[in-house]
Amino acid sequence: MDRLVNTVRPYAWGSTTAIPELLGQEPTGEPQAELWMGAHPGAPSRVDRGDGECSLAEVIAADPKAELGTATLERFGPTLPFLLKVLAAGHALSVQVHPTLEQAQAGFADEEARGVPLDAPHRNYKDANHKPEMICALSDFDGLCGFRAPAASADLLDSLGIPALERWTATLRTAPEAEALRTVLAEVLGTDRDRGTAMAAEVAEALEKAALGDGPYAADCAAYAAAARDFPGDPGIIAALLLNRVRLRPGQAMYLGAGVPHAYLSGLGVELMANSDNVLRCGLTPKHVDVPELLRVVDFRATEPAVLSPSPVPGTPGEELYPAPVTEFRLSRCTVRDGSLTLDGRTPQILLCAAGEAVLTDAAGSTLTLAPGRSAYLPADGTDVRVGGIGAVVFRATVAL
């Protein structure tokens, strides 16, 4: 068992207080957006096995079979296939989508062949992997996920009373679903800068007014209005209005597959994803938006977001699983009520303490205590680990084989 030393990413949208409160630390006044746990090259966790701290990525690369186990190694290669995060949104994140595995491989190879530097601001593909992900709320959590039915989006846009939006509401009401969504998104993002800025300002003002009313979209408009305040003059707010608003209660989760446009607006959550950093942005961001590539990747289907609750894991009392249709990661929540629970060690895993004090005990009797916000890496050595600590809540990230 290795205690992880993790990096906090200070993205501008991050909360200044949520991660420090989880860790029991004083806020610095700076945004703390994401706490990364894993072996992604962008910010790998660090471990100390007696010779000083070193990167978890280096530890795994030195002996991938011992660290990952034969099954994981054969399935995913010599890297940890998932990345675990604590995400703290104080402001809206960009509206974004993630590519399929095939799209990521092709896009990465193309940008490599063209010599686009990995750190170039206009680079789309940071790696050759897809990025399905799951977010599980630790607090009330607001987000956007998937396209709303076009007619419903037309109703929302009409309720703002802005003549400039009428041509798009007409398209949403009359064109076939995929064509309507593609056309409106392309035209919104393709609007020239001055016109787009003016329209975004008008939409933001209308959202503020609608949020104060008693109409059917008042609550949604309040959330969109807050996002518009975060990104004044960004026409991406109109793209955001095409998406379903989702509110998660603590313990609820949401799965996001390839091509599904989404954004996180506010809240603290545990996020688990395939080991990738590939993002294509649609708006609400100062970063690069590649409209042609975005339109190639987006899935233009209206969806009803599924809010997930965990189900008990047979044979492991106290462990509950959040289902996801991928094998790169598996997220479960372990709650210690009486005594302890036992987790098998056939796969590599990261354990994150979310509440209480978790005491990990291996087969040799060695122990490791985790306070809230602290985490541990367990290699796939086949050794079961016992999790104790009355009232401890631990999120378990591993693979699904």
C-alpha positions, 0 to 999 in steps of 0.5 A: 500500500502506498500513500499518494502525494497528489497535485492540485490543479489551479484552474481558474474555475476552481473553488477556493475553499472546497478542496482545502475544506475536504483536506482540513487545510486553510484556503490559500485564496487561489482557485483549487480545481482538481486533485489528481490521483493516478499516473497521468503524465500531466500530473502523476501522483508520487509515492515513497517506497523508502528511497524518496518520492518518485512518480507513480508513473515511473513505478508502474513503468519499472515493473508493469506486471507486478503493479498492474497484474497480468489481466490489466496489463494484457488488456490495457498495456503498461499504464494505469488505465484510469485517472481519479480526481476530486473536482471542485467547481466554483465557476462553470467549466467549458462546455465540452465533448470527448472523442471516441477511442478511434477518433482520439487515435486518429486525431492524435496521430494527425497532430503528431504527423503535422508537428503540432506541439503537445502544449500548443494552445490550438492542439486538440488531442493530448494523447491517443486515448478516449475519455469516458468519465463519471462524476459522483457528487460529494455536495449538491452538484450542478451540471449540463449533460446532453442535448435537450429535445430540440422543441424544448430548447426552442421553448426555452429560447423563445421564453427569453424574448430575443428576436435574434434567436428566432431563426434558431428556434424555427430550425429547432422546431422544424428540422430533423433532430440531428440536423437541427442540433448540428445547424444551430450549434454550428451557426452559434459557434460560427457567429462573428465575434462582434455579433456573437458578443452582443448576442451573448450580452443580450442573452445574459440579461434576459437570463437574469430576468427570467431567473427572477420570474416564476416561469417553468425555466426559472431555475434553469435560467438561474444556473445559465445566468451564473455561467453567463456571468462567469464568461461575459460576452461568450456566445457559448452560453447559447450553446449551453442553452441547448443542453439539459441541466442536471442537479446531483445530490450527494451520493448521486452520479452521472456517466458521460460517454464520447460525443456527449456535450456537457459542462460542470457548473458548481459543486464538489465531486469525485470524478473517475475517467479513462487515463486521458486529457482529450477535450474539445470545447464548445464555448464558455472558455477563453481556450481554443474552440476548433469548430470543424473538429468539434462538429465531427465529434459531437453526437447530435442526439437528444438524450435524457440524462441518467442520474445514477445511484449505487447498487450493493456489490454481492459478496462485499457488504458495505461496497456499492457500485456505480455502473458504467459501460466501460472496462477502463474504470470501475467506481464504487463507494465503501462505507464502514458501518461495523467492523471492516470490509475486505477488498480483493487485490487482483486489480490495481486500485486507488482508494480515496477517503471522503469522510471519517478516518479509513484504516487500511490493513494488508495481509501482513498486518501493515496499516495505513490511515487515510484522513478525508481527501487522502488516498492510497495506491494498491498494486495488483499483487493479489493481496486482499486489503481490509478497510476499517474505521467506523463511519469511514467513506472510501471511494474505490477506483479500479478496472472492470475486468 
